[in-house]
């Protein structure tokens, strides 16, 4: 009697064709964390693995949707590129085209498509898809392969599906991050209002305030300048910097100089997202890319400037701008009670 043959093993399902299973896995991995530091690398890693491509990237836009300012990447080629490569205007490259037109793009031969920007020797084809939520462009999900004609219509539809799931995950993370930062800002404002109640000396209050603001915004520099109308100068009374600088408290700057002077004369917030494109900006601190100067006012009189500078392009979100303006209002009575230059020596800023 011949032995019975074992039953055939069930064929392994292809994750690309088993969409219900794929969606469950993506939901489990992408929606299990609201922390961007965990979520974003996970999105890139899953996408690269699913398609088996050379490189996968997730590119984000600035607050106005004009330029790419941040990216997450998985693949050997992106390690060699200067990060500024990703800070391109939306119309440049395949990803720029996708961001502008808000629809997927397939390039099956990079040497024959003038939209492609990159190494055509290593990368032969590319597929990019917009990540949209409620009509708003959040990012661009991008795949690159070392093979020509790598991407088929089915790959486009699958990437669109992933982009829709990615949009849900990003929006959840965005809402969580906004609420977390709002809670931190409320706590910071409470702390500033409490120490500004007259118990501590004004100089101590202002120094504590810039330290709180600098830690919360994670920017490179925060300074508080008070105006002297007789000398037509602003004097630095408090600052916090994450690196070494040659500017000390007591340094002065004329009303006519730089963004700080311009904001003081104007009496309104000056927000420059790219200081390299602004003629008024004067470089005092190395590697600064964006700056915001908020006037500290009592009525129509400007008492000083709360200044924040970032080494990131477009380093301050609208919520952070509003937070700085609120801090400036809290500090106005403290600045009003302090005599300009009473406790500091005067010296020009270098």
Secondary structure, 3 states (H helix, E strand, C coil): CCCCCCCCCCCCCCCCCCHHHHHHHHHHHHCCCCCHHHHHHHHHHHHHHHHCCCEEEEEEECCCCCEEEEEEEECCHHHHCCHHHHCCECCCHHHHHHHHHCCCEEECCHHHCCCCCCCCCCCCEEEEEEEEECCEEEEEEEEEECCCCCCCHHHHHHHHHHHHHHHHHHHHHHHHHHHHHHHHHHHHHHHHHHHCCCCCCHHHHHHHHHHHHHHHHCCCEEEEEEEECCCCEEEEEEEEECCCCCCCCCEEEECCCHHHHHHHHHCCCEEECCHHHCCCCCCCCCCCCEEEEEEEEECCEEEEEEEEEECCCCCCCHHHHHHHHHHHHHHHHHHHCCCCCCCCCCEECC
